[in-house]
């Protein structure tokens, strides 16, 4: 199915059978590098699984022939740096998973080539401590973004401003300490927000106001002391609110009065 020379993914055989394939699984093959044009001839491929390998380098144009690929799974590899243009050619990609890839840094233009149709982006369980402010620029179709279990301490106030269709955002188990007033300024369609397992002690009174369609909010296991009514004033559809395992000493009177849907 593949030609592996010293664990390099050089070429997928372009047999008649594989040229018609819609899905290829290459999990656990000890692949260390993906060469340019490795998937030439697989124009009908829609799902590609490269889980649990040792991939540390992806050549420019490695995926350029996969013009119809919809889903790419690269979890459990060694991509310490996610460079720009490595996803060149994946114009129809909708789901990209990069969990457990040891990522320390993501180039500001890493996702530029997949910006047109990307719906889901997963970057969980990596070693990210900071994000470029423009990292998600152009990802206007993104509906689900997950950055859980990293080491992120600060998020730029405009970080998510181009993610206007976002429905789920997972920032759990990082090192966030505060949330600015306009951080979620354009997340008017957000339904699920996970902020649990951080070190949040400060939340601006206007932080959550744009999210009028929010249904689930997780703030457990932080360092919240005072719970303000202003936080929840514009969340009429909120059904689930988790605040356990904080250092709460004061809850404003009628703090939850406007949360008529709360279960």
N, C-alpha and C positions, 0 to 999 in steps of 0.2 A: 504493500500500500504506500510506503514511503521509502525513500533512499536515505539512510542515516549513516553518514561517514564521520566518525569521531563525534557522534551525537549532534551533528549539525543537520538542521532540516534544510536540505538542498533543493529537493524537488519532489512533488507529488506526481506519481506516474499518471500521465494523461491518457489512460486507457479509455475505451469507449464507455465502459461501465462507470468509471469515476467522473468522466466529463458530464455525466447526467446526474451525479450525486447532488442531493440537496443538504446533506449533513455528513460531516467527517469528524471522527473522534480520534484524537491522538494523545490521550491522557497517559501519564506515567511512563513516558518513553525516554526519559533522561535527556531530552532535547536541550541543548545549551544556547543555540543560536538559530534564528530564522533568516535565511539568506534572501536576497532580492529575487523576485519572480518565483518563489517556492510554490506558489499556487496557480501558476500559469495554466490556462485551459479549463479551469473550474468555474466557468462563468455562471453556472446555475446553482452554485453552492449558497445556501442560506444560513446554515449554522456551522460554526467551527469551534471545536472543543480542544484546548491545549492545556488542560488542567494538570497540576501536579508534575511539572517538569522542572528543569533547571535553567530556564531561559533567562539569560542576562543581557542579550543583545538582539535587537530586531532591526535588520537592515532597512534603509529607506527603500520603498517600493516592494517590501515583502508581501504586502497585501494588495498591491495595485491592480491585480487582475480579478479581484473579488468584488466586482461592481454590483452584484446582487445580494451580497452578504447582509443578513439582517441581525445576526447575533454572534458575538465573539466573546469567548470565555478564556481568560488568561490567568485565572486564579492559581495561587500556590506556585509562583515562580520567583525569579531573583532579579526583577527589573528595578534596580535601585533608583534609576533615573528614567523617567518617562519623557522622551525627547519629542521635539516638534516633528511633524510630518511622518511619524512611523505608521500612522493610520491612513496614509495617502491612498486614495482610490476607493475608500469605503463610504461612498456617497449615500448608500441606502441603509447604513447601519442604524439599528434602533436600540439595541441592548449591548452595553459594553461592561464586562466585569473584570476588575483588576484588584480583587481582594487577595490579601496575603501575598503580595509580590515584593515585600521589603522596600517599598518606595519611600525614598527620602526627599525627592524633589520631582516636581512636575513642571515642565517647561510651559510658559505662558500660552504658547500656541499648540499645545499637545492635542487638543480636541478640535482644532479649527477645521480639519478635513472631514469631520463627522458631524459638524454642527447642524446640517440641514434637516436631518431626520431623527437624531438621537433622542430617544424617549427615556431611557434608564441608564444611569451611570453609577457604578458601585466601586468605591475605593476604601472599603473597610479593612481593618486590621493591617495597617501599614505603619510607617514611621514618620508620617508627615507632621511637621511642627508649625508650618506656615503655608499659606496659599497666596499666590500672586493675585492681586486685586482684580485682574482682568482674565483670570483663568477660565471662567465660564462664559465669557462674552461670546455671543452668537448662538448659544444653546437655547434658543427661544422655544423649541419644541419639547424640551426636557420636562418630564413629569415626575420622575423619581430620582433623587440624589441621596446617596448614602456615604457618609464619611465617618462612620463610627469606629471606635477603637483605634484612634490615632493619638497624636500628642499636640493637637492644635490649641494654642493659647489665645490667639487673637484672630478675629475675622474682620476684614475691612468693611466699613459701613456700606459700600456699594457692591460687595461680593456677589450678591444674588439678584441684583437689579435687572438683569436681562433674562432671568428665569421666570418669565411672566406666566407660564403654564404649569408651574410646579404644583404637584398635588401632595407629594410626600418628601419630607426632608429629615434625614437622620444625622444628628450631630452628637449622639450619645457617646459616653466614655472617652471624652477628650479632656482638655485642661482649660476650658473657657471660664473666664471669671466675671465677665460683664457682657450685657447686650445693649447695643446702642439704639437710639430711638428710631432710626430709619433703616435698620438692618433688614427688615422684612417689608420694606416699603411697597414692593410690587408683587408680593405673594398673596394676591387677593383670592386665588383659587385653592390655596393650601388647605388640605384636609387633615394631615397628620404631621405633627412636629415633635421630634424626639430630642430632648436636651438633657436627659437623665445621665447621671454619672459624670458630671463635670464639677467645677468649683465655683459655680455662679453665685454671687452674693449681691450683684447689682443688676436691676432690670429697669430701664426707663419706663415711665408711665405710658408712653405711646408705642412701645415696641411691638405689641401684638395687635394694635388697632386695625391695621389693614386686612387682617385675616378673618373676615366676617363669615367665611364658610368652614372655618376650622372645626373639626369634630373630635380630634384627640390631641391632647397636649401632655407631654411627660416631662416633669421637672423634678422628679425624685432624685435623691442622692446628690444634692448640691449643698450650698452653704447659705441658703436663704434664711433670713432672720425675720424680716417683716413682710407680710403678705398684703399687698395694696389692692384695694378694690379697683383702682384705675387700670390695672393690668388686664382685667377681664371684662371691662365695660362694653366692648364692641365685639363680643364673641357669642352671638345669639344661638349658634348651632352646636356649641361645644357639649359633647356627651361624656367624654372621659377626661378627667384632670387628675394627675398623679403628683402629689407633693410630699410623699413619705420620705423619711430619712434625710431631713434637713435639720437646721438648727432653729426652727421657728419659735419665736417668743411672742410675737404679736400678729394678730389677724385683724385687719380693718373690719369695723362693723359693717355688716351687709356686703362683705367682700365678694360673695358668690350670688348676690341678689339677682343679677342680670343673666345668670346661667340657668335658664328655665329648663333646658334640655339635659342637664347634668344627671347622670344615673348614679 
